[in-house]
Amino acid sequence: MDLTSKQRAQLRGLANGIDTILIVGKDGIGDNLVRQANDALEARELIKGKVLDNSLMSAREAAEELAPLTRSEVVQVIGTKFVLYRPSHKKDKKDKIVLVADKKKA
């Protein structure tokens, strides 16, 4: 799943209003953090994370390491924060994020 620039822009706009729920500390990315990220992505589809100053990795490194482990896409990295997106697999979820369609000119 590769996101287009329009889809990334849409998700960045949606991410402005959400709180940071994932925190990467000095221990880096462990099994517990991956499990927490998976649960949050399944419930919300879009999550915002933060890398603390005492962490040995940057926000970009944390996002790029966490994305394949959670089967998600990195939407945005700014400063110490990052945003990840993964469509929910729950069919009955009412408030699913509907991405804009990619319209290419023929």
N, C-alpha and C positions, 0 to 999 in steps of 0.2 A: 504494500500500500504506500504509494508516494503521493504526498499532498502537493497540490498546485499552489501557486503564489496567492491566488484568490481564496483558496480554502485556508491557507495559513493566515491570511489577513482576517478572515472571518473568525478563526479560532483565537487569534490574538485579541480581537475585540471582546470575545466572550470571556477570555481569561482575565481581562482587566477587573471584572467584578467578583472574582473568586478569591478566597483566602488561601494562604500558603498552608498546606497540610502535610507536606513531606519535608523532613529536615535531615540533611546529610552532615554528620559531625566528624569528629576526628577519627572515628573508626572506619569511615568510608562507607562503601556499599556492601552490606552483608545480607544473609538470607532473610533476616527479619525485616529489613528495609524493603527488599524486593517483594516479600509477601504483603507488606503494608501497601506498597505502590500498586500491586495487582488488585488487591481488594478495593482500593480507592478508584482505580481506573474502571473496574467493573461496575461500581456503583455510580460514578460521576462522569466517566468518559474523558474528562479534561481535568488535569490536576496541576497545581503549581507547587514547585519545590524550592528549597533554599539551601545553599551551602554555607555553613558557618565559617567564620574567619579562621578557626583552629583546624579546619579540615586540610588535608594534604593535597586535595584536588580542587580544580576550578569548577565553576558551574557548568561550563561546556563539557569538560571531561566527565563529570558526574552524569549529565544528561545523556551523553553519547554511550556511556557504559550501562546506564539503567534502561535505555530504550530497547535494546535487543533482549535483555533479560525479562522485560515485561511485554514484549511484542507490541511496543507502542512507537509513536513517531515524535521526534523532538519538534515542537512548534516554534519555540522561541527561547533564546538565552539572553538575559540582560543583567549585567552586573553579577550579583550572587544568586539570582533567581532564574529558574527555568520552568518551562511549561511542556507537559507531555499529553498526547492524545491517543486514545485507542477506542474504536467503536465498541459498544457494549454487546455482549452475546446474548443478553436477556431479551427474548422476543416480546415480552409483555411490558417492557419499560415504556412508560408514556411520554416522558420528556427526553427522548433521544435527540442528539444533535444531528440535524440534517445539513450536510455540507452542500455548498453551492455546486452546481454541475459545471464541469469543465467544457466550455463551448469553444471549440477551435474552428477557425474559418477554413473552409475547403478551398 
